[in-house]
Every structure is written in C-alpha cells, then in structure tokens.
Amino acid sequence: MNTKEYLEKVKSKEVSVVKTVEKILQEAKNSPNHFTAISKSYALEQAEKIEKDPMGKLAGLPVSVKDGICVRGIESAAGSEILKEYRPPFSATVINKLEKEGAIIIGKTSQDEFGFGGFSVNTKKIPRNPHDITRSCGGSSGGAAGFTAFTTQPHLALGESTGGSIANPASFCGVAGLTPTYGLVSRYGLIDYANSLDKIGTIGKKVSEAFLGLYHIAGYDEKDSTSLPQKILPEKKIKKIAVIKESLEVDKEIKDVILSKIKNYDIISLPLIKKYSIPAYYLIALSEASTNLAKYCGLRYGQTLPLKGNFNEFFTEVRSKFFSKEAKRRIILGTFARMSGFRDAYYLKALKVRTLILNEYKKAFKKYDVLISPTMPIIAPKFDEIKKLSPLENYMMDILTVGPNLAGLPHLSINAGFKEKMPVGIMLIANHLEEEKLRTLGEEIERS
C-alpha cells in the first residue's frame, strides 16, 4: 500500500492508524541505527486522536525528522554531543505545518554532527545501509534515507541539505530525495550549519511521496528572513534536457546506468562548476559554520562543565570535550578563512565565485529545462573503506552535489539502477522554483 492509498483509507477509516504507527515504531526500534530518539508515547497518542477523527490532508502519515530539525520536547541534538539532551521548547515551522495536516512525528533520525560529513559517520550513532549493513547510508541525512529504504510502512522523512545532504543518502539508499529551491521552505527551527546554504527537504520511497511532503511544508514564513514569498511555478512541458559532461567522469558502470535511464538529451560542459564548486563551497560553508557554532559554549545550550577559570578557559574546555574531531577541523578552517587579513582572499572571493557558478547554471537553463548527472561518483562505500579516506578525499565526494546547493537550485535524486547490488542515484537539477519539472521527469524515469 503506497502513501496515497494509505491516506485515502485513513480518511474512510478502512485502516487503523494506531496499528500502522505501532508497526512503524517497531521498525524504527529494529532499524540499524537510523534513529537517535523514538517518540513512542507521543506518536501513539496522536495516532489514537487521528484514528477517531482523521482531519487534515496528511492524517495518520508517520513522519521521521532529521535530528537537526527542532521538535518540541524531543531531543534535538543535530548529531552532536554538545547538544545532547537539548529538548527545544518549540517546533520548527515545517513540523507545525505537518502536524496541522495530521502527520504523526515518530522520532528523530541519525545524522553527521551538524551536517558535517557525507557518510553519517561523524556521530555517536552511525546509521547502516539497509541494502548492506557493512556500508554507509550516506550523509548527512543518513538516518532519514536509510529508514525510508528500510520501512515497509507509509512514511515521509524530513531531511536537510547544505552541500548534498539529501541527494547523497538518497542515492546510496535508493530512494527519492528532494532538495527545494533555497528559501522555498522555512528554516525556522533548523539547527544551523551554514545559513546561506541550508535547506529543509523531503525523502520518500517514490518521487510522488517526496513531493507530497514538499507541497505541505513549502511557503513563506515571517519568522525566517530568507523565506521566499514566491511559490512553486506551475508545471510546464519539458522540451530539452542535458547531461553535464564533467559529471560523467565517474566509474563507467555508474555512467552507463545513468545514461540508460534517459533519452533525447544533449551533453553540455559546465567547467566552472567542476573546477571551483568544492573550494567555493567549503570556504563559504565552513566560514558560516564557525560563526554559528560559537554559541555552543556551555552556558546556554546542551552540555556544560563546572564553572572554573576565565571565560576563554571554560569555553575552550567545553568545546574541546564535546565537539568531534571533524567539527573542530571545520571550525578551525572556517575561522581562518574569515579572519582579518584572509577574509578578502578566501571568503569574499568564494562568494564571487559562487555568483559565477550561479550564472553558469542560469545560462544553461536558457536552453534546457533540466540538467542531469549522477548523484554520487561512487556507490555506498563500506565503513572500512571510509576510514582510509583523508579529509580532502571525504570533501571531494561532494563534487557532484555542491554545485546546485551553492546556486540554491532545486534538485532531485532518484534510483537509476544498481551496481554490485547497491543503488546508483541519478540527479535532476532545475531552475529556481521549477520543482514541477523535476517531478515530471523524475516520475517518467521511475516508470521506465
């Protein structure tokens, strides 16, 4: 039973919401590290109410939430020890919107600390790929994509992307991951990584499920200064598509899987994106991250230690103990890039390069409706393979996903096929607010 059928049967009271929620909570408990917190009593309480009175367009739909999105009263730690046991007194705008339509929050899913990583290994609770538990789910929304692939019940996952954190795990787990236009979905209640890049999106087994979620969380929010007043543009016929030439410099088997799923396409070159997207992205993202993480000092949020010494000594002791090695690395890099004397040479220059990358995409969209590439250059790696990667090799895994994230463009990753019995993702990129083109082409590829 797909999600659409389930929602119709909830309305007509042909299925039990309580039994569905009980089943999915059991799956959440048995899943390979996909959850950091399961809200059993809260979910069942909501299920009982909705079963009696199924009000709302999403009445009875179980929803899992990435750990970095605040849910009132439920631990929201963004995968970090420094925020352990933080239970926000409010919910993110997206949560309020979903609950207003009758959706049921079942828990928080595992992620890389503050979104810092592509494999969801930079956290205490590492989620495992349901296709092969010796492999990564991808990151940073690893638990969200992993559980979407794992569950047998109707379900929607909320994820978040800064440089590819929805598309990446969607590719590794073989599900549909939708990253919307920057500003289309409110970021109020999202624990920051990089303000000018963060986007809340949706993950479903199929394209239709990911879009069902988007339609209910999109919209202007006065609480978010980056929120767009514009809406998703009406659906238009797709006339021309193009494959990004540079993205095909991957494993031949992955390339063949991608090209087998599309027809009547051109091949175009986007050289700036290949050459500059990784350095521009990491300079911008880490500069913003180092600023955002300064507030975690042991005085207001999360973990603390006994007060002793002066502020700098206390601040240093708390952050040294509770931030991971990767978080410290990114804070140091970001702080250096925005220091007096280096800001012009690195951070501001990266912002100018970002504009050039956006213009390169815009030029392509004057001729083409959708741009296509593999989502990831590899299939989900084994955990012992990840341990051998250097920090730079880890960062280079984002080579195909950071471009559309830098430009704030909507993109969709869906399963195109398999290599070594593991999913291979195909990524579709559209112009700002043209998500409907992604839905049209994505569903066409799914049917094929």
Secondary structure, 3 states (H helix, E strand, C coil): CCHHHHHHHHHCCCCCHHHHHHHHHHHHHHCCCCEEEECHHHHHHHHHHHHHCCCCCCCCCEEEEECCECECCECCCCCCHHHCCCCCCCCCHHHHHHHHCCCEEEEEECCCHHHCCCCCCCCCCCCEECCEEEEECCCCCHHHHHHHHHCCCCCEEEEEECCCCCHHHHHHHCCEEEECCCCCECCCCECCCCCCCCEEEEEECCHHHHHHHHHHHECCCCCCCCCCCCCCCCCCCCCCEEEEHHHHCCCHHHHHHHHHCCCCEEEECCHHHHHHHHHHHHHHHHHHHHHHHHHCCCCCCCCCCCCCCCHHHHHHHHHHHHCCHHHHHHHHHHHHHCCCCCCCCCHHHHHHHHHHHHHHHHHHHCCCCEEEEECCCCCCCEHHHHCCCCHHHHHHCCCCCHHHHHCCCCEEEEEEEEECCEEEEEEEEECCCCHHHHHHHHHHHHHC
